[in-house]
Amino acid sequence: MSTTPIEAALHADVAHLAALDRLPCSPGEAAAAAWIADRMTEAGAARVRVDEELVHGTYFTPLGILNVVGALGGIAVLGGRRLVGGVAATVAAAGLWQDLTGGRKRTLRRFLKRQTTTNVIAEFGPADARHTFVVHAHHDAARTSFIFDQTVTRFVAEKTALMEKTDRWPPLMGLVFGGPAAVAVGAATHHRKTVAVGTLFAAGTAGVMRHMIHEPVVPGANDNLSGVAVLLEVARRLGGDGPDGPVELPDDVRVILLSAGAEEANQEGMLAFARRYFGSQLQPDSASFLSLDTVGSPELVLIEGEGFLRMYEYPSAMKERVAAAARGAGVALRRGMRFTFATDGLVPLRRGYQAASIGSVSEHLVPSNYHWPTDTPDRVHYDTVAGAVEIVMETIARSGEPLG
Protein backbone atom coordinates (compact mmCIF):
# COMPACT_ATOMS: atom_id res chain seq x y z
CA MET A 1 0.00 0.00 0.00
CA SER A 2 1.02 3.65 -0.41
CA THR A 3 3.13 5.30 2.29
CA THR A 4 4.53 8.46 0.67
CA PRO A 5 2.73 11.28 -1.19
CA ILE A 6 4.05 10.00 -4.53
CA GLU A 7 2.98 6.43 -3.77
CA ALA A 8 -0.45 7.74 -2.71
CA ALA A 9 -0.82 9.55 -6.04
CA LEU A 10 0.21 6.40 -7.93
CA HIS A 11 -2.29 4.36 -5.94
CA ALA A 12 -5.08 6.84 -6.69
CA ASP A 13 -4.42 6.61 -10.44
CA VAL A 14 -4.36 2.82 -10.40
CA ALA A 15 -7.48 2.55 -8.23
CA HIS A 16 -9.50 4.88 -10.46
CA LEU A 17 -8.64 3.03 -13.66
CA ALA A 18 -8.93 -0.46 -12.14
CA ALA A 19 -12.61 0.21 -11.50
CA LEU A 20 -13.16 0.22 -15.28
CA ASP A 21 -13.60 -3.00 -17.26
CA ARG A 22 -10.85 -2.35 -19.81
CA LEU A 23 -11.06 -5.26 -22.22
CA PRO A 24 -9.37 -4.29 -25.50
CA CYS A 25 -11.67 -2.22 -27.71
CA SER A 26 -14.36 -1.98 -25.01
CA PRO A 27 -16.17 1.15 -23.77
CA GLY A 28 -14.13 0.79 -20.57
CA GLU A 29 -10.86 0.92 -22.48
CA ALA A 30 -12.07 4.05 -24.29
CA ALA A 31 -13.15 5.64 -20.99
CA ALA A 32 -9.72 4.89 -19.52
CA ALA A 33 -8.03 6.50 -22.50
CA ALA A 34 -10.16 9.64 -22.18
CA TRP A 35 -9.39 9.90 -18.46
CA ILE A 36 -5.66 9.45 -19.06
CA ALA A 37 -5.73 12.10 -21.79
CA ASP A 38 -7.46 14.55 -19.42
CA ARG A 39 -4.81 13.94 -16.76
CA MET A 40 -2.04 14.50 -19.32
CA THR A 41 -3.62 17.78 -20.35
CA GLU A 42 -3.96 18.88 -16.73
CA ALA A 43 -0.31 18.03 -16.18
CA GLY A 44 0.69 20.51 -18.86
CA ALA A 45 1.57 18.37 -21.87
CA ALA A 46 2.24 20.51 -24.94
CA ARG A 47 0.10 18.31 -27.16
CA VAL A 48 -2.34 15.52 -26.23
CA ARG A 49 -4.39 13.39 -28.58
CA VAL A 50 -6.28 10.10 -28.59
CA ASP A 51 -5.84 8.07 -31.76
CA GLU A 52 -8.62 5.67 -32.60
CA GLU A 53 -7.37 2.62 -34.47
CA LEU A 54 -9.23 -0.26 -36.11
CA VAL A 55 -7.91 -3.61 -34.88
CA HIS A 56 -9.32 -7.06 -34.21
CA GLY A 57 -9.04 -6.86 -30.41
CA THR A 58 -8.36 -10.40 -29.11
CA TYR A 59 -5.59 -12.98 -29.15
CA PHE A 60 -7.56 -16.07 -28.22
CA THR A 61 -9.78 -15.95 -31.32
CA PRO A 62 -7.01 -15.91 -33.97
CA LEU A 63 -4.85 -18.33 -31.99
CA GLY A 64 -7.83 -20.61 -31.53
CA ILE A 65 -8.81 -20.55 -35.20
CA LEU A 66 -5.25 -21.25 -36.32
CA ASN A 67 -5.10 -24.24 -33.99
CA VAL A 68 -8.41 -25.51 -35.36
CA VAL A 69 -6.86 -25.32 -38.84
CA GLY A 70 -3.82 -27.17 -37.52
CA ALA A 71 -5.99 -29.89 -35.96
CA LEU A 72 -8.04 -30.29 -39.14
CA GLY A 73 -4.80 -30.53 -41.06
CA GLY A 74 -3.68 -33.31 -38.75
CA ILE A 75 -6.95 -35.17 -39.23
CA ALA A 76 -6.51 -34.86 -42.99
CA VAL A 77 -2.96 -36.25 -42.81
CA LEU A 78 -4.05 -39.16 -40.65
CA GLY A 79 -6.87 -39.81 -43.13
CA GLY A 80 -4.47 -40.14 -46.02
CA ARG A 81 -4.50 -36.57 -47.39
CA ARG A 82 -0.94 -35.77 -46.42
CA LEU A 83 -0.28 -32.88 -48.82
CA VAL A 84 -3.49 -30.99 -48.06
CA GLY A 85 -3.17 -31.54 -44.32
CA GLY A 86 0.51 -30.67 -44.26
CA VAL A 87 -0.07 -27.42 -46.16
CA ALA A 88 -2.94 -26.45 -43.81
CA ALA A 89 -0.81 -27.11 -40.73
CA THR A 90 2.14 -25.19 -42.19
CA VAL A 91 -0.05 -22.18 -42.94
CA ALA A 92 -1.46 -22.33 -39.40
CA ALA A 93 2.01 -22.57 -37.84
CA ALA A 94 3.24 -19.62 -39.93
CA GLY A 95 0.26 -17.54 -38.82
CA LEU A 96 0.88 -18.42 -35.19
CA TRP A 97 4.55 -17.46 -35.52
CA GLN A 98 3.63 -14.02 -36.82
CA ASP A 99 1.00 -13.44 -34.15
CA LEU A 100 3.20 -14.58 -31.27
CA THR A 101 6.40 -12.76 -32.22
CA GLY A 102 5.13 -9.21 -32.80
CA GLY A 103 5.01 -9.69 -36.56
CA ARG A 104 3.10 -7.45 -38.94
CA LYS A 105 1.85 -10.10 -41.39
CA ARG A 106 -1.20 -11.22 -39.45
CA THR A 107 -3.31 -12.23 -42.43
CA LEU A 108 -6.09 -13.96 -40.52
CA ARG A 109 -6.87 -10.86 -38.43
CA ARG A 110 -7.77 -8.96 -41.60
CA PHE A 111 -10.78 -11.24 -42.04
CA LEU A 112 -11.97 -11.14 -38.43
CA LYS A 113 -14.29 -8.62 -36.83
CA ARG A 114 -12.68 -5.19 -36.46
CA GLN A 115 -13.11 -2.91 -33.45
CA THR A 116 -11.74 0.41 -32.23
CA THR A 117 -8.88 0.67 -29.77
CA THR A 118 -7.48 3.88 -28.30
CA ASN A 119 -3.90 5.15 -28.02
CA VAL A 120 -3.19 8.19 -25.85
CA ILE A 121 -0.22 10.32 -26.96
CA ALA A 122 1.07 13.18 -24.79
CA GLU A 123 4.05 15.24 -25.91
CA PHE A 124 6.48 17.40 -23.98
CA GLY A 125 9.14 19.48 -25.69
CA PRO A 126 9.46 20.85 -29.23
CA ALA A 127 7.63 18.94 -31.97
CA ASP A 128 10.66 19.29 -34.27
CA ALA A 129 13.25 18.16 -31.71
CA ARG A 130 16.32 16.32 -32.93
CA HIS A 131 15.59 13.29 -30.73
CA THR A 132 12.30 11.78 -29.53
CA PHE A 133 12.16 9.56 -26.46
CA VAL A 134 8.98 7.48 -26.24
CA VAL A 135 7.97 6.03 -22.86
CA HIS A 136 5.04 3.66 -23.24
CA ALA A 137 2.68 1.43 -21.28
CA HIS A 138 -0.82 0.03 -21.94
CA HIS A 139 -4.15 0.70 -20.28
CA ASP A 140 -6.23 -2.31 -21.40
CA ALA A 141 -6.70 -5.47 -19.33
CA ALA A 142 -6.83 -9.20 -20.10
CA ARG A 143 -9.30 -11.97 -19.52
CA THR A 144 -8.24 -14.55 -16.97
CA SER A 145 -8.02 -18.32 -17.43
CA PHE A 146 -7.01 -21.36 -15.42
CA ILE A 147 -3.79 -21.43 -17.45
CA PHE A 148 -2.59 -18.34 -15.54
CA ASP A 149 -2.84 -19.99 -12.13
CA GLN A 150 0.60 -19.72 -10.50
CA THR A 151 0.37 -22.79 -8.25
CA VAL A 152 2.79 -24.80 -10.37
CA THR A 153 5.02 -21.75 -10.77
CA ARG A 154 5.27 -21.34 -7.01
CA PHE A 155 6.00 -25.05 -6.52
CA VAL A 156 8.80 -25.03 -9.09
CA ALA A 157 10.35 -21.86 -7.66
CA GLU A 158 10.08 -22.92 -4.01
CA LYS A 159 10.60 -26.70 -4.12
CA THR A 160 13.10 -27.19 -6.95
CA ALA A 161 16.39 -25.69 -8.08
CA LEU A 162 15.33 -25.31 -11.73
CA MET A 163 15.14 -21.52 -11.72
CA GLU A 164 18.59 -21.21 -10.17
CA LYS A 165 20.11 -22.54 -13.40
CA THR A 166 18.34 -20.43 -15.99
CA ASP A 167 17.55 -16.80 -16.82
CA ARG A 168 13.98 -17.44 -18.00
CA TRP A 169 10.88 -19.56 -17.55
CA PRO A 170 10.10 -22.11 -20.29
CA PRO A 171 8.28 -20.57 -23.29
CA LEU A 172 4.81 -21.91 -22.53
CA MET A 173 3.38 -20.30 -25.66
CA GLY A 174 5.43 -22.90 -27.48
CA LEU A 175 2.55 -25.26 -26.70
CA VAL A 176 0.18 -22.98 -28.63
CA PHE A 177 2.49 -23.01 -31.63
CA GLY A 178 3.64 -26.58 -31.19
CA GLY A 179 0.49 -28.45 -32.24
CA PRO A 180 0.24 -27.19 -35.84
CA ALA A 181 4.05 -27.15 -36.12
CA ALA A 182 4.20 -30.83 -35.12
CA VAL A 183 1.52 -31.72 -37.65
CA ALA A 184 3.47 -29.91 -40.38
CA VAL A 185 6.73 -31.65 -39.44
CA GLY A 186 5.06 -35.04 -39.13
CA ALA A 187 3.40 -34.65 -42.52
CA ALA A 188 6.71 -33.72 -44.14
CA THR A 189 8.57 -36.64 -42.54
CA HIS A 190 5.77 -39.25 -42.84
CA HIS A 191 5.76 -39.63 -39.05
CA ARG A 192 2.18 -40.46 -38.03
CA LYS A 193 2.82 -40.37 -34.27
CA THR A 194 4.11 -36.80 -34.51
CA VAL A 195 1.04 -35.88 -36.54
CA ALA A 196 -1.24 -37.52 -33.99
CA VAL A 197 0.37 -35.74 -31.02
CA GLY A 198 0.31 -32.43 -32.85
CA THR A 199 -3.36 -32.90 -33.71
CA LEU A 200 -4.24 -33.53 -30.07
CA PHE A 201 -2.24 -30.49 -28.91
CA ALA A 202 -3.82 -28.25 -31.53
CA ALA A 203 -7.32 -29.40 -30.63
CA GLY A 204 -6.65 -28.92 -26.92
CA THR A 205 -5.25 -25.44 -27.48
CA ALA A 206 -8.29 -24.48 -29.55
CA GLY A 207 -10.49 -25.63 -26.68
CA VAL A 208 -8.57 -23.54 -24.15
CA MET A 209 -8.82 -20.47 -26.37
CA ARG A 210 -12.55 -20.95 -26.81
CA HIS A 211 -12.98 -21.30 -23.05
CA MET A 212 -11.10 -18.03 -22.52
CA ILE A 213 -13.69 -16.08 -24.54
CA HIS A 214 -16.15 -16.46 -21.66
CA GLU A 215 -13.76 -15.70 -18.78
CA PRO A 216 -13.98 -12.41 -16.81
CA VAL A 217 -11.68 -9.44 -17.29
CA VAL A 218 -9.11 -8.93 -14.52
CA PRO A 219 -8.63 -5.52 -12.82
CA GLY A 220 -5.15 -5.32 -14.34
CA ALA A 221 -3.65 -3.16 -11.59
CA ASN A 222 -0.12 -4.47 -11.97
CA ASP A 223 -0.62 -5.44 -15.63
CA ASN A 224 -0.50 -2.72 -16.62
CA LEU A 225 -1.99 0.20 -14.69
CA SER A 226 1.28 0.28 -12.78
CA GLY A 227 2.97 1.35 -16.02
CA VAL A 228 0.23 3.89 -16.78
CA ALA A 229 0.61 5.36 -13.28
CA VAL A 230 4.31 5.89 -14.02
CA LEU A 231 3.39 7.77 -17.21
CA LEU A 232 0.99 10.00 -15.30
CA GLU A 233 3.51 10.79 -12.57
CA VAL A 234 6.19 11.53 -15.17
CA ALA A 235 3.74 13.87 -16.90
CA ARG A 236 3.10 15.72 -13.65
CA ARG A 237 6.83 16.14 -13.11
CA LEU A 238 7.51 17.29 -16.65
CA GLY A 239 4.64 19.73 -16.24
CA GLY A 240 6.21 21.20 -13.11
CA ASP A 241 4.26 19.44 -10.37
CA GLY A 242 7.07 17.31 -8.97
CA PRO A 243 8.81 17.24 -5.60
CA ASP A 244 11.76 19.19 -7.02
CA GLY A 245 9.80 21.75 -9.02
CA PRO A 246 9.88 22.18 -12.81
CA VAL A 247 11.96 19.70 -14.82
CA GLU A 248 13.85 20.96 -17.84
CA LEU A 249 14.14 18.61 -20.77
CA PRO A 250 17.56 18.13 -22.37
CA ASP A 251 18.20 20.40 -25.33
CA ASP A 252 16.46 19.41 -28.56
CA VAL A 253 14.59 16.47 -27.02
CA ARG A 254 10.90 15.65 -27.25
CA VAL A 255 9.30 13.18 -24.83
CA ILE A 256 6.24 11.22 -25.89
CA LEU A 257 4.25 9.45 -23.20
CA LEU A 258 2.19 6.77 -24.91
CA SER A 259 -0.55 4.75 -23.24
CA ALA A 260 -1.56 2.13 -25.78
CA GLY A 261 -4.70 0.07 -26.04
CA ALA A 262 -5.13 -3.55 -27.13
CA GLU A 263 -1.76 -4.77 -25.85
CA GLU A 264 -3.60 -7.79 -24.53
CA ALA A 265 -4.59 -8.55 -28.14
CA ASN A 266 -0.92 -9.26 -28.89
CA GLN A 267 0.28 -5.65 -29.25
CA GLU A 268 -2.41 -4.47 -31.68
CA GLY A 269 -2.52 -0.92 -30.28
CA MET A 270 1.25 -0.54 -30.48
CA LEU A 271 1.31 -2.04 -33.97
CA ALA A 272 -1.26 0.58 -35.01
CA PHE A 273 0.93 3.30 -33.49
CA ALA A 274 3.82 1.93 -35.53
CA ARG A 275 1.82 1.99 -38.75
CA ARG A 276 0.83 5.60 -38.14
CA TYR A 277 4.15 7.06 -36.95
CA PHE A 278 7.13 4.78 -37.63
CA GLY A 279 9.20 5.89 -40.58
CA SER A 280 7.20 9.05 -41.25
CA GLN A 281 7.47 10.90 -37.95
CA LEU A 282 9.70 8.61 -35.90
CA GLN A 283 12.93 7.42 -37.49
CA PRO A 284 15.19 4.72 -36.02
CA ASP A 285 18.15 7.11 -35.93
CA SER A 286 16.28 9.84 -34.05
CA ALA A 287 13.88 8.01 -31.70
CA SER A 288 14.28 5.63 -28.77
CA PHE A 289 11.75 3.70 -26.69
CA LEU A 290 11.30 2.55 -23.11
CA SER A 291 8.51 0.07 -22.40
CA LEU A 292 6.94 -0.19 -18.94
CA ASP A 293 4.93 -3.34 -18.29
CA THR A 294 3.87 -4.76 -14.92
CA VAL A 295 6.21 -2.65 -12.79
CA GLY A 296 4.27 -3.21 -9.56
CA SER A 297 5.77 -6.51 -8.36
CA PRO A 298 8.35 -6.44 -5.55
CA GLU A 299 11.50 -6.27 -7.72
CA LEU A 300 12.15 -4.16 -10.82
CA VAL A 301 13.83 -5.91 -13.75
CA LEU A 302 15.61 -4.56 -16.80
CA ILE A 303 14.51 -7.11 -19.38
CA GLU A 304 17.48 -8.35 -21.39
CA GLY A 305 15.30 -9.90 -24.07
CA GLU A 306 11.77 -11.17 -24.54
CA GLY A 307 9.54 -13.24 -26.75
CA PHE A 308 6.89 -15.97 -26.64
CA LEU A 309 8.68 -18.23 -29.13
CA ARG A 310 11.95 -16.59 -30.14
CA MET A 311 14.09 -14.52 -27.78
CA TYR A 312 14.65 -11.00 -29.13
CA GLU A 313 17.50 -9.24 -27.35
CA TYR A 314 17.20 -5.55 -26.52
CA PRO A 315 20.10 -3.38 -27.78
CA SER A 316 23.00 -3.24 -25.35
CA ALA A 317 23.47 0.53 -25.65
CA MET A 318 19.89 1.29 -24.64
CA LYS A 319 19.96 -1.23 -21.81
CA GLU A 320 23.15 0.32 -20.48
CA ARG A 321 21.58 3.77 -20.57
CA VAL A 322 18.61 2.62 -18.50
CA ALA A 323 20.86 0.69 -16.11
CA ALA A 324 23.03 3.77 -15.64
CA ALA A 325 19.89 5.84 -15.03
CA ALA A 326 18.80 3.39 -12.33
CA ARG A 327 22.18 3.68 -10.64
CA GLY A 328 22.03 7.46 -10.88
CA ALA A 329 18.56 7.46 -9.34
CA GLY A 330 19.63 5.05 -6.59
CA VAL A 331 17.00 2.45 -7.59
CA ALA A 332 17.70 -1.27 -7.62
CA LEU A 333 17.17 -2.76 -11.08
CA ARG A 334 17.78 -6.47 -11.55
CA ARG A 335 19.81 -7.55 -14.59
CA GLY A 336 20.19 -10.86 -16.37
CA MET A 337 16.55 -11.94 -16.79
CA ARG A 338 14.76 -12.68 -20.04
CA PHE A 339 10.97 -12.86 -20.30
CA THR A 340 9.13 -15.55 -22.23
CA PHE A 341 6.23 -13.12 -22.49
CA ALA A 342 5.63 -10.55 -25.21
CA THR A 343 5.01 -6.86 -24.55
CA ASP A 344 4.60 -3.71 -26.61
CA GLY A 345 8.37 -3.31 -26.38
CA LEU A 346 8.73 -5.97 -29.10
CA VAL A 347 7.24 -3.64 -31.72
CA PRO A 348 9.94 -0.92 -31.80
CA LEU A 349 12.59 -3.55 -31.02
CA ARG A 350 11.74 -5.57 -34.12
CA ARG A 351 11.64 -2.41 -36.25
CA GLY A 352 15.26 -1.57 -35.46
CA TYR A 353 14.78 1.21 -32.90
CA GLN A 354 16.87 1.69 -29.80
CA ALA A 355 14.55 0.17 -27.20
CA ALA A 356 14.55 -1.10 -23.64
CA SER A 357 11.94 -2.58 -21.35
CA ILE A 358 11.36 -2.53 -17.60
CA GLY A 359 9.19 -5.09 -15.83
CA SER A 360 9.07 -6.57 -12.36
CA VAL A 361 8.91 -9.96 -10.68
CA SER A 362 7.88 -11.60 -7.44
CA GLU A 363 10.07 -13.96 -5.45
CA HIS A 364 8.93 -16.63 -7.93
CA LEU A 365 10.50 -14.68 -10.81
CA VAL A 366 7.19 -13.92 -12.54
CA PRO A 367 5.00 -10.79 -12.50
CA SER A 368 2.72 -10.77 -9.44
CA ASN A 369 -0.92 -11.78 -10.01
CA TYR A 370 -0.39 -12.02 -13.77
CA HIS A 371 -3.77 -12.20 -15.58
CA TRP A 372 -5.42 -13.27 -12.33
CA PRO A 373 -8.46 -11.81 -10.49
CA THR A 374 -6.17 -10.90 -7.58
CA ASP A 375 -4.42 -8.24 -9.72
CA THR A 376 -6.07 -5.49 -7.68
CA PRO A 377 -4.84 -2.02 -6.62
CA ASP A 378 -4.21 -3.07 -3.02
CA ARG A 379 -1.73 -5.74 -4.14
CA VAL A 380 0.54 -3.44 -6.13
CA HIS A 381 3.92 -2.56 -4.62
CA TYR A 382 3.85 1.21 -5.01
CA ASP A 383 7.40 1.64 -3.76
CA THR A 384 8.47 -0.39 -6.81
CA VAL A 385 6.29 1.73 -9.10
CA ALA A 386 7.79 4.87 -7.58
CA GLY A 387 11.23 3.47 -8.30
CA ALA A 388 10.25 3.06 -11.95
CA VAL A 389 9.27 6.74 -12.01
CA GLU A 390 12.74 7.74 -10.82
CA ILE A 391 14.41 5.55 -13.45
CA VAL A 392 12.29 7.07 -16.21
CA MET A 393 13.05 10.62 -15.06
CA GLU A 394 16.78 9.91 -14.95
CA THR A 395 16.64 8.24 -18.38
CA ILE A 396 14.89 11.32 -19.76
CA ALA A 397 17.68 13.48 -18.32
CA ARG A 398 20.19 11.38 -20.29
CA SER A 399 18.16 11.14 -23.50
CA GLY A 400 19.99 13.99 -25.21
CA GLU A 401 23.31 12.16 -25.02
CA PRO A 402 24.65 9.91 -27.81
CA LEU A 403 24.04 6.23 -27.23
CA GLY A 404 26.91 3.86 -26.76
N, C-alpha and C positions, 0 to 999 in steps of 0.2 A: 504494500500500500504506500501512498505518497507520504513523505515526511518533510520535504522542503517545498518552498513556494513553486519552484520549477516543476518538481514532481507532481504537485497538486494541479498545476495547469495542464500537464501532460495527461494526468488521470481524467480531468474534466473533459478534455477533447476525446479521449478514447471512450469514456462512458456515454457521451452524447451520441457518438456515431454507432456504438455497439447496440444501441436501442433500435437501430434501423435494420430491417432485413435486407441485406445488400447482395443478394444473388446477382451475378453478372447480368446486366441488361434489364434489371428490374426497376420499378419505381423507387425502391429503397436505395439502390445504387445511384440513381439520378438525384435523389434528395440529398444523399451524402455529398455528391459532387457539388451541388449548389451551395451547401453549407460550407464546404471547404473553400470554395471560391469566394464566398462572402468574408470568411475569416482572412483570406489572403489579401483581399481588398482593404479590410480594416487595418491590417498590419502595415499597409503602405506600399504594396507591390506596385511597380511602375505600370505594369500591364497584366491583366488577368483575363483569361478566357476559358470557356468550357467547350471543347470540341466534341461534337456528337459524331460517332463513327458506326457504320453498319458492320456488324460481325455476326457470327453464328451464336456464340454465347455459352457453350458448354464444352466439356472435354469428354464426358462419358458417352454422349451420343455418337460422335464420330469414331471414338475408340471402340465402342460396342459394335457399330455397323461393320467396321473393318475386321473385327474378330469374327463376326457372323460370316463375312465373305471368306475369311480364312478357314473356318470350320466347314463351310459348304465346299470349298476347294478340297479339303481333306476327304470329305465324303465322296466327292467325285473321283479322286485318285483311288481310294479304296474300292470304288465300284468299277474300276477299269478305265476311267477317263483321265489318264495321267497328265496329258498335255493341258487339257482345259483346267483341271484342278490345280496343277502346278502354276499355271499362269495366274489364276485367280488368287492363290495364296501369295505369290510374289508381288502382285499389285497391292494386296492388303498389307504385306510387310513393308513395302516401300512407303505407303501412305502413313503407316504407324511411325516409321522412322522420321518422316518429315514433321509429323504432329508432335512427337515427343522430344525433338531436338531443337526446337525453336526455328524450324525451317519455314520458308515462305510458300513453298509449293504444296499447299493443302487443298488439293483438287476437290476432294469430297465435300469440304465445307462450303464450296461455291454452290452446291446443289441443295444444301440444307436450309432450313428456315433462318432468315436474317433478322437481327434485332439491333437495337441502338444501345451502345455503351458510351460512357462519358469519361473524357480525359480533362483534368484540370491543369492548366498551365499558368504559372505565376512567374513573372520576370522581374528581376532587380538588376539595375545597371543599364548601360547604353545598349540599344538594340543592335548597333553596328560594331560592337566590341570585337576586338581581335580574337578573343577566346571565349567560348561558352562552356560553362560547367553545369551539367544537368544532374540534379539530385532527385531520385525518383523512388516512389513507393506505390502501393495500390490500395484502393479503398473498398474493393468488393470482397465478398466472403464466399466460402465454399460450402457445399453440402457435406455432411458427415457420412460415414459408412463404417461397418464393422472392421474393414481392412485397416482403419487408422487407429484401432485400439493398440495401446502401447504396452500391453501386458507382456508379450513375448520380448519386446525391446528391453523392458526393464529386467526381465529374467536374464537375457544374454549379457547385459551390461553389468549386472550385479553378481551373477553366479558363474560366469565364465571369464576367461581371459582373452576372448576373441578380439575385443575392441582395443586391447592393449597392443595389438600387432598390426593394426591397420589405421589408415587415415580417413576411412569412409565406411559407411554402412553398405551392405550389398545393394546393387541397383534393382530394387524390387519391381520397377516398371519393366524390367527385362522379361518378367512373366507375361505382361500385356503384349509385348512384341513377340515373345518367344513362340507362341502357338502357331500363328501364320508362318513365321520364319521356319519353324521345324517342318511344317507341311511342305513348304517350298523346297527345302533341302532334301527331305525324304522323297519327294516326287522326282527331283533331279538325280538322286542316287539310287532309285528303285528300292528304297528301304521302307517297307510297309510299317514296321514298328514305330519308326520315327514319325511317319505320317499319322499313325493312330494316336500317338501321344500328343502330337501337335494339334490334332483335331479336338481331342478332349480339353486341352488347355485353352484353345480358342473359344470353344463353346462355354467353358466355365467362366472365362473372362467376360464374354458377352453377357452372361447371366448376372455377374457382379455389376457390370455397368448399367444394366437395365434396372437392377435393384436400387442403385444409387439415385436414379431419377426421382424416386419417391421419398428420399431421406430428407430430414430437415436441414435448414441452413444454420451453420454455427455462428456465434456472435463475432468471431474473428477479431478478438481484442489484440492478441499477440500477432496473429496472421491476418491482416497486416495493419491494423490500426496503430500499432506501436510505431511503424514506419511513418504513417501519416502524421502522427503526433509530433514526430521529429521535424517533419516538413513545416508544420504550423509553428513550432517553437523557433525554428530557424528563420521563418518569415518575420516573426515578431522581433527577433534580434536584428535582422537586416533592416527592418523598418524603424529601429531605434528604441524598441521597448524591451531591451535586455538588461541584465544586472549591471553591465558595464557601460550603459548608454549607447549612443549610435555606433554602428559598425561600418567602417569604410571598406568598400570593396577594393581589391587590388586594381591598379591602373589597367584600363582597357579589358575588363572582364565583365561578362554578363553571367548571372546565375539564374537558371531556370529550375523552379521547384515543380515537379510533375507528379501529380497523383493520378495514376492510371486506373481505368476500369478493366474488367474482364481478364485480369491476370489468372483467375481461377479457371478460365477457359483456355488454358495453355497460351498465355501471353497475348491474347487477341487485341487488348487495348494498346499495349506497347507496340505490337506489330503495326497497328493502324497509325500510331504516332510516327513510326519509322517511315511508313509509306508517305505520310504527309510532309515530313520535315527532313528526313535523311537525304543527303545529297544536294538538295535545293537550298535549305537554310542552315543545315548543320553538316559540316564537312569533317571527315575523319582527322584531318590535320589541324582543325581549329575547334574541336569540341571533345570533351571528356565526360564520363558518366560515373556516378556512384549510386548503386542500388542499395536500398534499405528494405530488408524483408525479415519479418519476425525478429525484431531486436528487443523483445521483452522477456526473454528467458534469462536465467541467472548469469550467463557468461557470454560476452560479445566475442564474435569470431570474424576474422578477416578471411573470407572464403577464397581458397587458393584456386579452385576450379569447381565446376558444377556440370551436371547433366544427368538426365534420366538413363540414357543408354550409352552415350559417349561422353567422356570427361573433357570439357573444354576449359583450358587453363586461362586464367585472367593474366593480362600483361604484367610482367615483373615491375616495370617502371611505375605503373599506376598503383600496384599493390604497395610498393615501397613508399610512395607518397602518402598513402593513407596510414600505413604503419608509422611513418615518421610523425604524421599529424597526431596519432593516438599518443605517441610518446611525448610530444610537445604539450598535449592537453592533459597529460598525467592520467590517462584512462587505459586500463588493461584491455588488450585486444589479442585474443588467442590466434596463433599462427599454426599452419600445418594441416588444417582440416579441409577436406573436399566434400561437397554435398552431392549426394545422388538424388537431388531434387532438381527442379528447373524453375527459375525465377525470371522476372523481366530483365534481369541483368544479362541473360543470354542474347537478347536481341541486339544491343549495341556491340556486345562482344563478338558475335558472329559476323557483324558487318564491318569489322576492322577498326572500331573506335577504341581509344584508351578507356578502359572500363575497370571498375572494381566493385565488389559487393560485400556488404556487412550483414551478417545474420547473428544468431545467438543459439546457444544450446543449454540444455539442462545437464545434470550430472550423468544422464544416460546418453549424452552426445547427440541428442535430437532436439528440435524446437519443442518447447513446452506446449502441451495441449493441442498439438498439431491436428487441425481439422476435426476437433472433438468438441462436444457440447460444453466442456469445462473451460473453453477458451474465452473466459469472461474478464471484464475489466479488473476485478478484484484479484485476479491471479497473475497479472502482469507485474514484472519487476521494474518499477519506474526508476529506480536508481540506474539500472542498465540502460533504459531508454534515455535517461538524462546523459549518460556517458556517450551514447551515440550522437546526441546533439553536440557535445563538445568536440567530438572527432570531426563531425561535418563542418563546424565553424572553423576549426583549425585547418581542415583541408581547403576550405574556401580561401582562407588567408594565404595559402600556398599556391593557389590555382593560377596565378599569373606567372609563375616560374616555369622554365623549360623542364620537361620531363626527362629524367634519366640522363 
